[in-house]
């Protein structure tokens, strides 16, 4: 499958580029030939549209056979961008794949790329009409959600996946990504910092529950320590901050014993905490 995907992807990408060039050439020829050639230009556009849709369908077929094939996921990203497939549709597609298999790292990674693209689009237009005079975030990123609601929804989804398969790394990687993405998406406006803090506190509480249910879940300890570290950066109350730091240290010390192969990493975090 992998060899076939690579060969097919390379061949189809060349065909797509050649077809795009042909469509562009036909369009230029149409402009010089007058209105009589408009149907030819429209036909070329339709051919290109059909070709791209065929490639999208082909990717879907390959991902049914090999859900994690990163070559096919990368090719799908290239094709959907050229076909101008909406972020909403791609979020739906990745959710379908994640629901089929919570350990599908490639689907989570693809989803992270969509969120990064949405955030970059907002950052490139920092003075857009989406920010009202009070600095309230009303910019819709994807799926009809603003950044706060999107982050909340994604955290709920990934926690369900992580709690279902707590020893699988895929969902935990995405959880770590979301906390970082949330800081970049929300913490440039004062009113959103408070909402980010509330989301972090909720994550810490949920992860404590998972940790307490079975102390052998390594990724629960790692993610709890990371969540506490993120939260600590925004806590101003000294008493609360000291409690968080103490818990962070306890988690890392426990991980040194639970996960000895990475003890050096945990020790280095302790040294810089």
Buried (B, 14 or more C-beta within 10 A) or exposed (E): EEEEBBEBBEEBBEEBEEBBEEBEEBBEEBEEEEEEBEEBBEEBEEBBEEBBEBBBEBBBEBBEEBBBBBBBBBBBBBBBEBBEBEBEEBBEBBBEBBEEBBBBBBBBBBBBBBBEBBBEBBEEEEEEEBBEEEEBBEBBBBBEBBBBBBBBEBBEBBBEBBBEBBEBBBBBBBBBBBBEBBBEBBBBBEEBBEBBBEBBBBBBEBBBEBBEEEEEBBBBBBBBBBBBBBBBEBBEEEEEBEBBBEBBBEBBEBBBEBBEEEBEBBEEBBEEE
